[in-house]
Every structure is written in C-alpha cells, then in structure tokens.
Amino acid sequence: MFADERMTAMSLSDGSALPKGLGRDYAFHSPPATEGIFHPKIILQLGRDGGRAFISSANATAAGLAGNAEVVLEIPCDDEDTPERDIVRSVWRYLNSLVSTETSPARDSLRWASERSPWLEGPATAPLRDLEDGSAIAFLHAPGGLAITDQFVALVGEAKVQKLIVISPYWDANLTALSDLSRRLSPKRIILPIDSRRHEFPVDATFAKTPTIVELDWPARRFTHAKIMVAMTSRHDHVLVGSANCTTAALGRPGRPGNNAEACIYRRLPRGAATRALELDRWIDADPIPLADLDPPEAAPQIPLKAFDACRPGKFELDNGVLSWRPPSHRVEEGEVHLLDHVGLPLAIIPSGTFERNGDVRTVLVDRPVQGRLTFARVVWGETVSTTTYVSHRQVLRERRKEVATGGVARALAAFTDGSDFDLWMHQAFETLVRADFSQEEAETKLTAARPRPRRSEAVADQPLALSYEEFTEARPGANHAGNHGGNSLAGTYGDSVRAFLNLLSGRDGAPVEVEEDDGWLDVDDESDETDQELTAAASEASQPSAELIIAPPVDARLYERHVLAYAEGLEEDEEPLGSSDVLRLRFWILFLLYKARCQDLPQGLECSSETRSWPRFLVRILVAFFCGRSPAITRLMVAREYTAMPLDFLECWVTILWALDVIESHIPNNRKNQQFLKYIPQLRRRIVALLGLTPTELVGEAASDVRDGLDRSIGLRLGLAPAVAL
C-alpha cells in the first residue's frame, strides 16, 4: 500500500487501536516526502492474463470506501494489445517509478507481481489512446513532468468550451487554479455545484463572483469528496476524474507542476455522454445560488505535516532476526529505539549506538523472543519522542504472498498438500508448479531473488540484481548477524509448497530456524579436473546393465533409472541459468531416492549397494551431474545480491546432500564388491563442499543440525539406521 509517511504516522499516533496485521499481512511504502502530499487514489489488480485499475477520489478509509460521495473509474484489460491494457500499463509504470530499485518489501512485491504478469512489459505509448467506441482515454499523473492542468488543457485543444463544470471539496483560498482554467479554456459558463450548508468554497475570493453556483444536491451520508471536471465543447465532453482537487497544489499552474502527487483519468466522450452518465442536467439547469446565500465556509483543520515530518522515526525492517533501521536524514544525534508489540507495549529498548552502521542503514540482531512479537517502534532523542511506526517483517510478507491455484495447477499443488505418498509421478506435478510460477510464454528476463530460470529464447543480459553462486559465496560476509542462513527464496511461489512437503518428509515443519554463531569448520580441498573425470566415469556406470542385479517383482527399477538419467543428462547438457526451483528440484530427486529405498511398493527396496540400479548409484549420478565435470551445473546457479547469507531453502538442500553421502558411506557394506564405488564418496564430498562454499555456521550451525536431526528421525529410521549410525 502506497501512503504518505506523515499521514501514516498521524494515523498510528492518534490514540486509536493499532492495526495488528501491519508489517506482516501487508505493508506501506512511502515515496520521499515533498512540499505537498502523496494524494493519488489507485487500486491496481494484476493477474496472469489481465488486470484492472481503479482511479478514484476515494481514500482507503471507511469513509472513502463506504460513506462519502466519491467518483471511481474502472479500467479492465486482458493480455491482448488494447488501449485499456496500455492505460493499465501506464498506471503500473507510475507506481513502479515511485519505488526505489533498492531491495525493500515494496520492491519485492512489485517484482513478484511483474513476474506473474508478463503482459505488463512493453514500450510506453502515447498518453492519449482511442477506444473502439470512438472515445479516448489518458492517464494523467503527478509527478510526471507536465502539470495536470497543462495536460488537460492540451487535451481539450482549440475547441471552444461552452460549459465548464467543476466539483471539488477543496479550493485555493483565492481560487487561483479555477481562474487559471477559466483564462485558458475561456468557457462561456462555469458551473460549480456546492453544498450550500457544508462547504469550503472561499466566498470572499475575487473570482468567486464569476462562476455560477448551484446546489450540489448529491446525497451522501458523510461528505462529498468527489473531484470531477467536465469541459463541454460542441463535439465532445472532456472529463477529468481522480484525486486532484481544484487547487494549484494538485493541478499546478501553467508550466509549473503542482506540489502534490496525484492520479487522474481523462476521458474524451461524445457530446452529451458525460451529461447522461453523471446526470449533469440537475446542475446545468439548476437555479443559481447567490454567494450571500451560502453559509460561511467551514475551514478544515490544517494537517501539521511539518510537525509530523520533524518527528519521523525512520523506517524499520526485520529480516531473519536482523533489525534494519534507516533513520530520518534530519536526525543525527544519538537516541534510543523502543521496540513495541502489537498493542504498543514496550518489548525492548536498544541504544542507537548499539546498531552497526552501513551507509544510511543501521542494523542490530534482535533477541529471538522479541522477534515474534515485534510490531511497532518509536525513537526517543532526548526530550523528543517520535511518532509510532511499524516494523516490516520482510520474510513473513514474502511467505504470505500467495497466488490462488486453479485448474491443473491446483491439482498439481494438491499432490503436495493433501498428504499423498511420495510417488514418481509427483515429479510431473512438480514441473507443473514450477512452470506456473513463471509464465512460459513471456518469462521474466531478469533473474531475481534466486528465482527459476527464464526460457532459452529470452536473453539474460541485464543482471544488476543477480550474482553467480560462486560470486555470491565470495561476496557475502563470513556469517551474517542472524546466524547461518538467509531468507527462503521460494517464498511466494508454488514451489514453497513443495519445499514444505519435503520438509515434512524430512521430519521438519518447514518453519525458518534462527541460529547462533558457531566456530566449527570443516577443512576442504579443491579437486582437480582428473578427479572430476574419475567421478563422472564412476557414476556413469549406472547406465550399464548388470547381470548380477536381481529385482523382485513387482519392482521395476528401470523406470527409476530412466527418470534419474534423464534428469542428470539434462543438467549436463543444458546451458541455461539456474535458480531456486532447480535447487528444489535437486532436493526433490535426492529425497525421492532416499524415500523409495525402502517402501511398501518396493518390498525389497532399491538395493543399498554399488550396483547399477541401486539408490546410492542413482544418487551419486545426480550429484555428479550437478557438481562435477568441467562445467558443472552449479556454476550456472544464480543468487540475488540482496542475500548476505545462504538462502534457507538452498541450505536445506546442501545439508540433505551431505547427509545422504554420510549415509552411503555408513550403510553400504564395505566389501570388495563395493570398495571401488565407496572410494569415490570422500572425493565427491570434498568436491561438493568446496563448491558450496559454506561458512562454518552454515555447515554445523543450528539450521544445519535441524535438517540433519529431522532426516535422522524420518528417512534415517526408514532406512533402518540405528541412532548411533545416523549421521
């Protein structure tokens, strides 16, 4: 939700009940404060095949949405090339321009939406678009270069204006904006519908004697808040509706934009169309009201924007246990940050000097008991107490950003959410969900947040937000404040449901685990190309038949072999960038093999040996495809720059791999038949650990221990490993 930071502060500090879901279910984004106010009223709904924009005069308040007299214009579109789609795109571009490209919850949300609405991409078109019915439409906004009044006058053009009707709840004290419009459009008649009993029209202004005042006669339970402007010519009705009052702050002056941010829709309609739609006859034909018959104007209380601006505490964000604080630029002295719960009660006080400084951002690790309850914050500088602000829980916002599944996607999702067994056919459901997370027809061309890869036909040239996995492991700190993992890069995708299923299968509940620092370290050596070739050769023996292998009915291990080899060969032959879905796919196949090693439909299981169709051989074949060779798949893995620690879903996969290698070593009989295969396992482990570049806390910290303990309790017991053997 876009909102003026000062108005948000006023709402959170007026003594009313604080909103419980703010920061977790939804968040505010406040564009930089200006002399004016952030005043657009836009609702934008986006889907894979279309969307719609509502441009209105209504604030997101109970009065605005369900009480006041307001005006709203809806613009629906599909993904076809239409003028309506161009307008919705323009609205999208406007909102997108209000958010910095720096990582933030708002940028997360916009990126998530754009990835699922590829039809939003495309070049900007001319502001005015002709519609099939002969009318025209344009989206006028500020900031945006020209003043809204300049744009409106240009769209009316040289046609002589016969009547100008203006409805506005607020006016300039001297009617400057109205007099400017009158001078530039030269209407023969100006009609102002005014509520004679309750208004803010400046009756003492010099220009107030020029227009015709008529009774508004627009029943509303609360207040007439609509903003409408209609310039009638001999051929057209030129209509402007939206957020802009008839003030210079909103409309601007000739050649000079207004101070406010505004959003309006212009419509050019056939003569009389606006009269019928808005029932303008009641005002055109109404009897004039003398200025003397108007009640004195009711001066609205001034909003103390400067006072709220002076008391802003800055912005707070919690992500994986680290509280980030961006103090207001005008505050440089030291103070105290007060952390509050959902009703505003204190949880902790942190001296500002405790925060580590990194440019404009300060960070501090928050105690785990406080993290779950932290909702609001304020800052105390000496005798000055800031207004209350909310804390964005970035990872929670990511995880609650879900897309409703329908049709085949819903059926595929049910495979992982209805408690089904782990069967081979589920890999097809997995692929359906991965494809559904990103449009196949128009994939996002920028890899973001370790997301799934785009199609081969798409260029991946501009990569300002992504690093290769090797660059990521080299660039990040040795261990971040939160411990040994970053956020879940699958949050907000259908793939996250697959991850939750795999976590349950692994004896875990899928919840993020906060961790502490650990000084342990596993010393690793890099491997040479010769070792890679040996590992590849050893693993490739899985494709060679073995006369000694006997499989009891009804097991058909050849089916498993075909799928495993197809997956492994695909990894080796592909050249496309990889993302989080590919890491999840790797974990999917490893856990599938471990799970099917001993199960009801395979009474004797896949043999735990070095034989061709044994589960250890299948598993090693996959790992060699991902980590070995001259150009292993992991070198194509991309991670977003925003991650300073290993994404949690990545870490879950890496630990599962290392656990599986431990099980192979401890579980396969160390006899002559298996020795040739077993001697490669330590080399493979060293190779994998070297490429993963895990920090000490990532290797042996609490998050990794949680994964291993879960695997011991679930897959380990399923494989018949004694607790002392399960590693």
Secondary structure by P-SEA (a helix, b strand, c coil): ccccaaaaaaaacccccccccccccbbbbbcccccccbbbbbbbbbcccccccccccccccccccccccbbbbbbbbcccccaaaaaaaaaaaaaaaaccccccaaaaaaaaaaaaccccccccccccccccccbbbbbbbccccccaaaaaaaaaccccccbbbbbbccccccaaaaaaaaaaacccbbbbbccccccccccccccccccccccccccccccccbbbbbbbcccbbbbbbccccccccccccccccccccccbbbbbcccaaaaaaacccccccbbbbccccccccccccccaaaaaaaacccbbbbcccbbbbbccccccbbbbbbbbccccccccccccccccccccbbbbbccccccccccccccccccccccbbbbbaaaaaaaaccccccaaaaaaaaaacccccccccaaaaaaaaaaaacccccccccccccccccccccccccccccccaaaaaacccccccccccccccccccaaaaaaaaaaaaacccccbbbbbbbcbbbbbbbbcaaaaaaaaaaaaccccccccccccccccaaaaaaaaaaaaaaaaaccccccaaaaaaaaaaaaaaaaaccccccccccccccccccaaaaaaaaaaaccccccccccccccccccccccaaaaaaaaaaaaaaaaaaaccccccccaaaaaaaaaaaaaaaaaacccccccccaaaaaaaaaaaacccccccccccccc
